[in-house]
């Protein structure tokens, strides 16, 4: 592996023990994946932010690294935490958990990381550019950056992302190389795609089918190009049910034209979404928890929700999870007040995947997220229903699930 003189100095300890440790992590990964060199990264998204996932041992590891003088040298920002950093009591989070979570985020801030606490950094001022090398970590953010933008990143682990932030580099392997970004499967979709739940179901099916492959979508039944929100939920679902970090959509995503599929690729036909929807739905009608925002809700999502809730009161607990930046915009426009008047909660910094939801007594959840629906049974022991935002808000208001509020994907 080729290293520059500066990189060799880092590895030898010329910039101190914290940088040496980071370079050891980065070069170890490079050797494991037979990378020929390292590449500078434009930005880093750091995972391992929720105390639920990291625990005391992880917190101590970060504190030790910070005490050694670890500081990031490129724009670096945080993945969601285990709670809303300002409204954790509103979420019914235990004070003991909150204390550790606050300490963890402050430790990362002391290293120079920006406390964005979001899985949608591209919505909060950290939009990457076509062809930029990144070291991002959260699966849906990685998918969006690679696929919708055409940036180049592997899915970094927590320590490797932080190490990349400290040295400003990552190993040049995997999706950093053009030859590894070519499609492996063609997905021929004749099924109707009418709302985000349909894209979530499609993504979940494709992720299970192709694993860590690179799907190339031909969407045959569309009257308009997919929205940003639909592409977000498609990628998130594939990353959860499989390990898809890059996909192409014919006529939509930037690399679809230059990386067209070879003629011999396997073709996966999707005539309808009956089985895909069925695999993400439990046989439950009573709903006591509704969660929207995995990936974090956009401002357009929040505006839709506020309109649907006007004049109503929810009977189920309703979480709308988003970034602090988007929440502030929604608050300025009066959207947060309208949702809170209906009894809902607009929460920043977190989502149900990384929050201690299993301790809150919920039994059945409605969501518009394929990722959330996929993880809910294992992570939070919840039965779940997947549907459109309209279906989810109807469930929040009535406490019951109905297939009549929107499309069922058939």
N, C-alpha and C positions, 0 to 999 in steps of 0.2 A: 504494500500500500504506500502510495506517495503522500508525504506530508510536506508542507512548506516549512521554512525555517521557523516562522512564528509558531506553527502548530507543534513542531518538535520541541520548541522552548516551553510551551504550555505543558506538554506531556512530561517534560523533565522537571517541572516545578518552578520555572523561572517567574511565573506570575502568582505563585503562592499555592498552598495546599488545596484551596477550594477549586481553583481552576484546574489543577492537576487531577483532582478526583473527577471533575466533569469531563476532561479530555480522555481519561482512562475509560469512562463509560462509553463515550462516543466512538473511540477507536476500537473498543472491544466489540461493539455492534458492527462496526465496519469489517472487522476480521471475520466475525461469524457469518456475515452475508457476502463475503468476498468482494467488498467494495474496493475500487482502485484508488479512491481519493475521498476527501471530504468536500462538501459544497457549502458556501456561505448561505445563510437563510435570511429572508427578509423579515420574518416574524415567527414567534413561537406561541403556541397555545398550550398552557401547562395543565395537565390533568392531576389527579390525586389531590383534590381540593376539599372534597367532602370528608368530614371526620368520620362519617359512617363507614366509608371505605378505607380510610387510612389508619384510623385508630391511634392509640398512644405511641406505638412503635414508630409509625410513620411520622407523627408529629416530632418525636425526639430526633429522628433522622434529619428532618428539615432544619430543626433548631441547631443541630450540630454543624450542618453545612453552612448555615447563616453565620454562626459564630466563627467559622473559619474565614469569613470574609467573602462568601459567595455573593456575586452581583451579576445581574443580567447585562448583556452588552448589545442586545437588539430588542426592538419592541416586543414585549412579552405580556401575556394576559391570561387570566384564570378561567378555568372551566367552572361550571356551577358548584356551589357549596351545598351543604346539607340543610340549609335553612335560608330564609330571607334574613339578611344580616341586620335589618332594621325592624322587622316585624315577626321575629321568631316566636314571640309570645302569642301573637295572633294565630300562628300555626299550631300552637299547643306543643311546642318543642320543650323538652326538659331543660331546666337551667344548667344542669351538669353537662349536657351535650353542647348547649349554646356557648358555654365558657370555653370549651376546647375548640369549637369551630372558630370562634373569634380569634383565639390564640394562633390557630393554624393560618388563617388568612393574613393576620398581621405579620407572621413570620415570612410568608411569601412576599408581602409588601416590602418588608425590610430588605429583601434582595433586589428590589426594583421592579417587581411585577405589578402590573396594573390590575386592581381588584374588580375586573369586569364581571366575573362570576357568571359567564354565559356560554352556552353551546352555539351561539350565533354571533361570533365576533365580527362577522361581515356586516352586521346590522348596526354596530356600535362604533363605527369609525375605523375598523381594521379590515377593510375589504382588500383582499389580495388582487394581484394583477396576473393576466395571462402570462404563463411561462415563468413566474417567480417560484423559486425554491422556498419552501416553508418547512417548519417542524411543528405540525399541529397534532393534537392528540385525541380529541373527542370524535367518535366515529361519524356522527352526522355532519360535523363541521369539516372533517377530512373529506367526506363524500362531496359536500357542496363545493369546497375549494377546488378539488380535482376535476369534478364533472361539470359544474355549472360555470365556473370561472376559467378553468384550464390552468390553474396553478399546479405545482408539483409537490406532493407531500406523501410520505408514508403515514401510517397511524402510529405515532410515537407513544410509548408508555410514559408513566408519570416521571420516573427518574431520568429517562433518556430525553424527554422534552425539556426538563429543567437543565440538564447538562448541556443540551444544544443552546439554550438561552444564555448560559454562562460563557460558552466558548464561541457562540455565534455561528455554529456550523453543525451539520449533520452528515451522516454517511451517505455517499452517492450510490444507492442501490434501489431496487424495487421501482416504485413509481416516479422516482427522480430521473429515470432513464426512459427515453421515448420508446425504445423497443419493448418495454414492459407495459406500455399503456394501450396496446392494441386489443381489440375485442376478442373474447374467447367464445362467446355465444351470441346468437341473434335471437331476440325476443320479439316474436311476431304477435302483436296485440290487436285482436279484433274486438275485445270486450269494450263496453262503454266505460268511459272514465269521466264521471260527472262531478265528483267532489273529492276533497282530500282523503276521505276514507277509502275511496276506490284506489287512489294512488298508494295508500298505505297497504291495502290488501294485495295489490299487484306487487309492491316492493317486498312484502313478506314472503309471497310465493316465489318470487325470483331469487331472493336471497337463499332460501332453502334449496332451490334447484341448482344454482351455479356455485354456491359456497364462496370461495375467495376469487371467483372468476371476474371477468369484465364484461357485463352485458351491453349489447348494442340494441336499443329499442327502436322498433318500427311501430308507431302508434297510428293505427289505420282509421280509427273512428272519431278523431278529434275534429271539432269545428273551429277551435282556436288553440294556439300554443299553450302548453302548460304554464300556470302561474308560478311565481317564485315559491309560494307556499306549497304548491303541489310538488314541485321538484324537491323541496326540502324534506317533505314527508316521505316521498319515494325513496330518496337516498337513506334517510334514517331507518326506514323499515328494512331495507336490504342489508344495511350494516348490522342490524340487530339479529335478524334471522339467519344471516350468513356472515360473511366477512367482506362484503363488497365495499371497496374504498374508491372505486371509479366506475362510472357508467357513461355511456354515450346515448343521446337521443337524436335520431336522424332529423336533420333540419333545425335542430334547437341548440345543442351544446357545441362549444367552439371547436372541439377536436373531431367531431363526428365526420366531417368532410375529409379531413386529412388522414384519419385513421379508419377508413371504411373497412368493413369486415371482409375477410377472405371468403372465397366462394365455398370452401369446404367446411366452414364452421357449422357446428350443430345448431339446429333451429328449434326453439321452444315455442310452441303455439299456445296462445292464451285466448281461447274463444269466448270465455266468460269468467266471472270471478266468484262463482258460487262457492267452490271449495275453499278458495282463498279467504273469503269473508268468514266462512264457517269455522276455519281454523283459528280465528282470532276472537271468537264469541263464545261465552259460556251460556249454558241454558238458565239464565237468570232474568227476572223481570224487575224485582225491587232493587233500586239503586240508591246508595247512601253517600256516594262520593263521585264527583265529576271533575276530571282533570283535563285541561286543554293547555298545550304549550310544551310539547316534547317532539321536535326542537322548540325552543322558546318562541312564544307568540310574536307575530309582527304587529305593527300598528293597525294594519288593515284587519287582522283577525280580531283585535280588541274592539275595533269600531263595529264589526259585525255582531260581536257578542253583546255589546252595550245596546244595540238596536233591538236585538232579540229579547233582551231582558226588560226593556222599558215597560213599565206598568205591571210588572210581575214581582213575586217573591219566590226565592228558591226554597225548597224543602230539603234537598240534599246539600252536603258541603260542596262548595264550588271553588276550585282553584284555577285561576288563570296565571300561569307562570311565564315570566318574560325576563328580559334584561332590565337592569335599573335604568339604563338610558331610554329604552322604549317605554317603560312605565312612566318616566318623567314626562315624555311627550304626550302619553295618553292622559296623564293627570292635567297637563296644561289645556288639553282640549275638552276637559270635563268628562271623559270616558270612564275614568276610574270611579268618580263619584256616582255615576249612573249605575255601574256594576255593583258598587258597595250599597247603594240604596236598595238594590234587589237582594242583598244578602250575600253576594259573592265576594271573593278575596282576589285581589290582583297582587300577586307575589313576585318579587324580584329575586335574583341570585341563585335560585334553586329549581328543582323539579321533583316529581314524585319518584324518579329512579334513584336519586341520591339522597333524598330526605328520609328520615326514619318513619315512614308511613306505616310500617307494620306495627308500630307501637301506639297507633292512634285509634284503633278499634273499628276501622272500616271493613266492610265485607264484600261489597260489589261496586265496581267502578264503571263509569262510562267515559270514553275518551275518543278523540279523533285521531290519535296517534298510533300507528302500527308498532312503533318501537315500544311505547308504553304498554300496549295490549300484549305484545310478545313477552315482555319482562314481568308484568304484573303478577302472574301466578307464582313464579319462583321467588321474585324479590320481595313482594309485599303480601303474598298469600291471598290475593284478591281474585274473585271472579270478575270478568270484564265483558263489556260490550263496546264494540268499535262502530263508530258512525260519524256522520257529518257534524259540523258545529251546530247545525239546526237540531239534529237529533239529540246531541249532548245537552243543549240548553233546555230542550223540552224535558229531558230526564232530570235535569237539575230542578226545574220548576215543579214537576209532578212527583218526582221520586220513583218513576216507573219508566221502563224502556218501551219504546214503540218503534216498529219498523215503518210506520206511516209518515214519519217526519223526514222525508228525503229519500234518496235512492239506496237500494240494497245491493247494488253492484251487479245484479243479474242482467 
